Amino acid sequence: MNRKTIVTAVAMLACGAALAAVETTNTLCRIKIASSSKETILSIPLITVGTDGSASPTIDVTKYVLTDGLQNGDKLLLKHDGVWETWKFDGTAWSGGKTVSGDTVTTSSSTLPLGDCICLIRSNPSSTIYLYGELPTNSAKVQTASKGVWTMLGNVKPVSVELSGFTEKCTVKPAAGDIIYLANSGATKQYTYKDSKWQYQDWSNPQETTVVILGTPHTVKTASWVDGSTDKIPAGAGFWYVRSADSALSVNWN
């Protein structure tokens, strides 16, 4: 007997009104991303509808990022084997761009791997971003951040995850000095792994001290460090991770 599920809203998962009354053997999801950034990192927690159970689940890029509110010329970028693949919105649909590597010219494929991350570049970042696909049965994915490299990581769960929960998914603990740049509701915040937790500097009420340099007093402002462990990575959201330790950091989202 086929398992029946009814599309529901789960935390940050916002299922469209058109889908709300649909009964199906698949769980269809529309994820709403609130971002006013020109460049927005998106994770890939969904797969193409009707493909659950595949050995290597993927999603069709031309159907994943819905085109509502996008402008002609907006782009998607995915880094694959050290080379950036691109897709361009032509005002109607997404089309694969061409990548030149040495003497080789390739056209971007139409599929994105489950658990990876992409970057959306918009000319007019005033509208909300919507992601659409099927919720996979198994969202297992290991992501890796190497030292000194800005790596795109992303939440591949259909619900928001606290930074403390992200830390628990790391195969080794983040190192002191590791940095996360996370955009949430349009604002990008920098988190630094400090004293075994993710913290950020609060500049809303800076402390002022006076120092004397070459006989001249100067006012220096410093911000206090705030525990950001309970701050959340929204469903479908990606972020930049900068690793400070010599060893790579791996994240197991299973």
N, C-alpha and C positions, 0 to 999 in steps of 0.2 A: 504494500500500500504506500503510495507516495505521501511523503510528509508535506503537510500544508502549513504555510505560514502567512500571516497577514502583515502587510507592511505597516510598521509602527515607527514612531519617533523615539529615538534613544539618545538622551543627552544632547550632544552637539549635532547628532544625526537628524536632519530635517528632511522628511520624506514629502515629496511634492503632493499637492492637493489632487492632481490627476491620478496619483498612484494610491491614494489613501484607501480607496474602496476596492482595490484589486486583490483578489485571492489567487495565490500562485504557488508553485512548488519551489520558487526561488525567493530570496529576500532581496528586494530591490531598494536601493538607497540613494537619496540625494543629500549630499553634505554641503552645508552652507558655510562659506569662509568669509569672514568680515575682514577686509584688508583695504587700506587706502594707499598701500605702497606701490610704487611703479614696478618693483621686482618682488614677486611673492613666491616663496618656496612652498611647493605642494607635495605631500606624500601620496602614495598610491596604495590605499587600503582596500580597493575594490577591484573587481575583475569584470570582463565582458559578460553580459547577461547570458545565461545558458551554458557557461563553460566550467562551472564548478566541478571539481574532480580531476581536472587536467593535471598531469605530472608537473608542468611548468606553467602555472596560471598567469595570464597576462590580461591587459585591457586595451581595447582599441582607442588610441589617442584621439581619433576623430570624433569619438563619442563620449570621452571621459570628461573633459573640461567643456561644460556647456557654453555656448556662444552668446548667451543672453548678456547684453551690456558691453560686449567686446567691440573693438574698433578694427577696421581694416588695417592690417599691418602688425597687429599684436602677435607675439611669438611665444612658443614653448621651447625650452632647451633641456636636453638630457645629456649628461656626460656618460659615455659608454666606452670603456677600454681607453680612456685618456682622450677621447675625441668627442666634441660636442655635436650632438644631433639636434636639428631644429625642425620646427613646424611653424607655418605661417597662416594666420587667419586672413582669408581673402575677402572678407565681408559676408561670406555665405558659409564656408566650411574651412576646416583645417587641411593643409596640404604639406607634404614632406619637403623639406629643403635639401639642398645638396651640400655635402661636406667634402672638402679637399684635403687629403692626407698624402703628401708626396706626389706620386704620379697617379694616385687613385682618387676617383670621384665617385661618391656613393650618395644615394638618395635615402633619407631617413625612412625606416620601416614604419608601419602603422601601429605597432604594438609596444606597450610599455610593460615591464615586468612588475608583478605584485611586490610591494614592499620597497620599491625604489623611490626616487624623488625627482621632481622636475621643477623648473623655474618658469613662471609665467611673467612675461614682460608686457605691460600695457601702456599705451600712449595716454589713456585717460583713466587713471585708477580710481574712479569715483564710485563704481558700481560694485555690488557683491559678487563673489565668485561662487559658482555652483559646480560640484563634482557629481557624477552619476555613474552607477554601475550596480553590480551584484555583490552582496556581502559573501566572501568565501567562507567555507567551513573551517579551513585551516589558514591562518594568516601568518604562519611561521616565516620569519625572515631575519637573517643576520646582517647587520649593517656594520661597517668598519670605518673608523677615522684614524688616519695616520698622523705622525708628528709633523707639526709645522704646516699642515695643509688645511685649507678651508674646505671642509667636507659637508655636503648636503646630507643631513639625516632627516627622518620624518616619522611621525606617529602613524603606525600602520594598524592601529586599533580603531574601531568605529565609535569610540568614546574618548573624551579627553583624558589625558594622563598627567598626573602631577610630576614635577621634576624629581621628587623623591622616588616616585614609582619608576621613572626613567632610569634612575641610578640603580635600582634593584634589578633592572633588566640588563645592566652592563656585566659582561663576563669578568671584568676586573673593575675595581673602583676607579672613578675618574681621578686624575692626578691634580694636585694643587696647582692652580694656574690655568687649568683647562677652562675654556670659554664657550658659552653658548650665546648666539644672537638669535633671539626669538621674537617674531612679530605676533602680537595678539591684539585684535580689535584695531589694527592700523598702526599701533605704536611698536617700535622695535626696542627691546630692552636687552642689555648685556648682563649675563650672569657669569660669575666667576666661581670656580670650585675652590672654596676657602674654608679652612677649619672643618673639613669633612662634610660640607653641605654647600648647596648652591646659594650664592648671595649676590645682591646687586647694591649699587651705591644710590642712596637717596639724596638728591640735590634740592629737594623742596624746602629744606631748612638747614642750609650749610652752616658749619661752624667757622668762625673767623678768628684768626690769630695774626699777630703782628710779628714780623721778622725784620731785622735790621740788616741791610745789605749795603756795604761800603758807606756806612754811616747814615743811610736813608731808610726810614721805616717803610715797610710794604705790608699790605693786608693780604693774607693768604686764606682762601676758602677751601674747606675740606668737607666731604660728604660722609655720612655715617653708613656703615654696612648693614643691610637688612636681609634677614633670612627669607629666601624666595622658594623654599622647598615645596610649599603648597601651591605655588603658581602652576598653571596648567598649560600643557601643550594640547591645543584643540584637535579634535578628530580631523584628519586630512591636512593638518599643518606640518610644514617642514621647518628646518632651522639650520643655521650654520654652526658647525662644531669645529673648534680649533684645539687640537691636542698639543699639550706641552711636554708630555713624557716621551721617552725614547721608544717605548713600546706602543703598538697600535691599541686602540680601544674598540672592542666589539660589543654590539648590542643585540641581544637575542629577544625578539618581540613575541616569541611563541608563548 
